[in-house]
Amino acid sequence: RELLELMYHLGNALKWQGVKQGDRVTIYMPPCPLVVASMLACARFGAVHALVITSFSAESLADRIWD
């Protein structure tokens, strides 16, 4: 239930930012439960999402965002 509520809150924040179906979203954060809720919120909108863990180097981060 907590994950569902968190997903709805993040989904509303994404909607407020203008994210809609088909948009591309890069999630850049450390591994934590918030990552799961963020991915689910993106999937709920139909946004294409990519997860990037904060331990990546700058070059690796740029490559993943570009892909």
C-alpha positions as CSV (number, residue, x, y, z in Angstrom):
1,R,0.0,0.0,0.0
2,E,2.8,2.4,0.8
3,L,4.5,1.7,-2.5
4,L,1.2,2.3,-4.3
5,E,0.7,5.7,-2.5
6,L,4.3,6.7,-3.3
7,M,3.9,5.8,-6.9
8,Y,0.7,7.9,-7.1
9,H,2.6,10.9,-5.5
10,L,5.5,10.5,-7.9
11,G,3.1,10.1,-10.9
12,N,1.4,13.4,-9.9
13,A,4.8,15.1,-9.7
14,L,5.7,13.8,-13.1
15,K,2.4,15.0,-14.5
16,W,2.9,18.4,-13.0
17,Q,6.3,18.5,-14.7
18,G,4.6,17.8,-18.0
19,V,5.5,14.2,-18.5
20,K,3.1,12.3,-20.8
21,Q,2.8,9.1,-22.7
22,G,5.8,8.5,-25.0
23,D,8.1,10.9,-23.2
24,R,11.6,9.8,-22.3
25,V,12.6,10.0,-18.6
26,T,16.0,9.2,-17.1
27,I,15.9,8.2,-13.4
28,Y,19.2,9.1,-11.7
29,M,19.3,8.1,-8.0
30,P,20.9,5.7,-5.6
31,P,19.4,2.2,-5.3
32,C,16.5,2.6,-2.9
33,P,12.7,1.8,-2.8
34,L,12.0,5.2,-4.3
35,V,13.6,3.9,-7.6
36,V,10.9,1.2,-7.9
37,A,8.1,3.7,-7.3
38,S,9.6,6.0,-9.9
39,M,9.8,3.3,-12.5
40,L,6.2,2.3,-11.8
41,A,5.0,5.9,-12.0
42,C,6.7,6.2,-15.4
43,A,5.2,3.0,-16.6
44,R,1.8,4.1,-15.5
45,F,2.0,7.2,-17.8
46,G,3.5,5.1,-20.6
47,A,6.7,7.1,-20.5
48,V,9.9,5.3,-21.6
49,H,12.2,5.3,-18.6
50,A,15.9,4.5,-18.1
51,L,17.4,3.8,-14.7
52,V,20.9,5.2,-14.0
53,I,22.5,4.4,-10.6
54,T,24.5,7.2,-9.1
55,S,27.7,5.1,-8.9
56,F,28.3,5.4,-12.7
57,S,31.1,7.6,-14.0
58,A,30.3,10.8,-16.0
59,E,31.1,9.1,-19.3
60,S,29.0,6.1,-18.5
61,L,26.2,8.3,-17.4
62,A,26.3,10.3,-20.7
63,D,26.3,7.1,-22.7
64,R,23.2,5.7,-20.9
65,I,21.3,9.0,-21.2
66,W,22.1,9.2,-24.9
67,D,21.1,5.6,-25.6
